């Protein structure tokens, strides 16, 4: 049991250090993307598999919907796209004690060069006050700040999501209500791989 605790603690520390490195590199403008040609739907299906493997809660149902219109080849940094979605989903699962987390990704714009996608992460969790919602994308902020520390993490995930979205030419928005849950919306333009 002590070994398990040590492993969990070291894993948490490693994640926090990685987040800090990512965020400092992003803020310094030194992080560069490594886009590769990939099937967008296959990339999203991988994110779904990873998400399902970490949702161990019996109380929280996880729904994932990938629109058929996303079956296209795009030029994207899969690691960073996955990081955006995973950070949002893990955050939603963390703050939802019972109910559901619903993830949907759909196309919202198509030109000869770009496919614009919208990813929604909706939860029935604790939600946030309007005051806190305005600061949630700042580093080191957590919804439980000032009350207790029952939630792990350094409060870097959402700051990283915002920076990565902007680096990829998109954005992330939040609609939330205390006691009723939160909806995060990511909009990203992805270059089509014209092969």
N, C-alpha and C positions, 0 to 999 in steps of 0.2 A: 504494500500500500504506500509506503514511504517512497519507494522507487517510482511508482506511478505518479505520485505528487511531484517528485523532482523532475520527471520527464515532462509533465504538463507545464510546470513552471518554466523550465528551460525553453520549451516550445513557444510559450507565451512571450518570453523575453526576446526570443529570436524574431518572432513576428513583429514585435514592437520596434526592434532595431531596424528590421527591413523597412517598416513603414516610415521610420524617421529618415532613413537614407533616401527612400523614394521621395518623400516630401521635400527634403532639403535640396535634392537634385532638381526636382520640379520647380521649386520656388526660385532657385538660382538660374533657371532657364537652361540647364545643362542636360536635361533628359531628352534623348532622341528616340523616336519611335523606330521600330524595326518591322515595317509592313511586309507581308508576304501574301502571295495569292492563296486564297483558301475558300472553301465552300462555307458561306456564312451560316447556313442552317446546321452543318456538321459542327462548326465551332460553338454554336449556341446549344446544340445537343450535348456537347461535352460539358459545358457550364451546368446544364441541367443535371447531368450524372453526378458531377462533383457536389452540387447543392444537395441532392437527395442523400448523398453519403454522409453529409454532416448534420442533417436534420434528424436527431434522435428523439425528438419530443413526441410523445403520444398525444399530447394536448393540442399540437399545432399542425394543421393540415397544410401541405405545400402543393400549390397548383402552378403548373408551368405551361404556357401556350406559346408556341412558335408558329407564326403565320406562314402559310405555304408560299407566299410571295417573297420569302427570304431565301429561297433556293437558288442563289446566284453566287457567282465567283466574284469576290471582292479583294481589294488590296488593303489589308488591315494588320495591325500588330495584335495577334490573337491573345498574347499574354496580357496586354493592357486592357483589351476589351473584356476579357474574362475577369480581370482585377476590378474593373468598374462594377460589373454586375455582381460578382461575388461579395464585394464589400457592402453593396446595398442589401443583398439578400441576407447575408450573415447578420447585418445590423437589424434588419426586420425580424429575423428569427430571435435574436437576442432580447428584443424589447416586446416580444409577443409571448405572453405566458399561456394563452389559450386562444383558440380561434383559427385564423388562417393567414397565410402569406401567399399572395397571388402574383405571379410574374408573367407578363406578356410582352412579346416583342413583335412589332409589325412594321411594314414599310409605310412611309407617309409621303414619299416623294421619289420620283424616278426621272433622271435625265439621261442623255446618252453617256455621260461621264460618271454620274453619282447615283447611289442609292441612299436615301436618307431614311434612317430607322428611328423608331420611338420605342423605348423600353420602359415599361411601367412596373414598379414594385410597390404593391399595396399590402398593408398589414392592418390587422385589427388589434394592434397593441396599445401601448400606453398613450401614444400621441404626445404632443408638446404644446406648451404655451406659445402664443404669438411672439412673445419676447424672446424665448429661447430659439424658436424657429429661425429668427433672423441671424443667429450666430452659429447655427449648427454646422456650417461648412468651414468654420474656423478651426485651426488645430487645437488639440487638447481640450475639446469641449465634449461633454457627455450630458445626456438628458437628466441623469441622476446627480449632476453636479450640485454640491451643497447639501445633499440629503444623506445618501449612503453610497457604499462602494460595492454593491452586490454584483455589478456588471464588470466583466473583465475588459481590458483594452485601455489604450491611452487616449482614445478619442481622435485618432488620426485618419480613420478610414474614410469619412465623408469629405475631409479636406483633400485627400488624395483623389477621390472620385471627381471633385470639382476641378482640380488642376488637370487631371488626365482628360476629362471631357473637353476642357478649353484647348488643351494641346492638340486634340484631335479635331478641332474646329466645331465642337458642339457645345452643349450646355446641360446642366442638371437643375431641376426646380423641385420645390417641396410644397405640398399642401398638407396641412396637419391640423388636428383638433384634439385637445387634451381629453384623454379618456376614450377617444373614438378611433385612434389609429393615424397612420401616415401614408401618403402617396408620394413616392419619388418618381420623377419623370426625366429620363435621359433622352436627348435628341442628338443623333450623330450622323453626319454625312460621310458615307464610305465610298471611296473611289471604286468604280467597277473595273474588274480586270478584263480588258478587251483582248481576249486571246482567241 
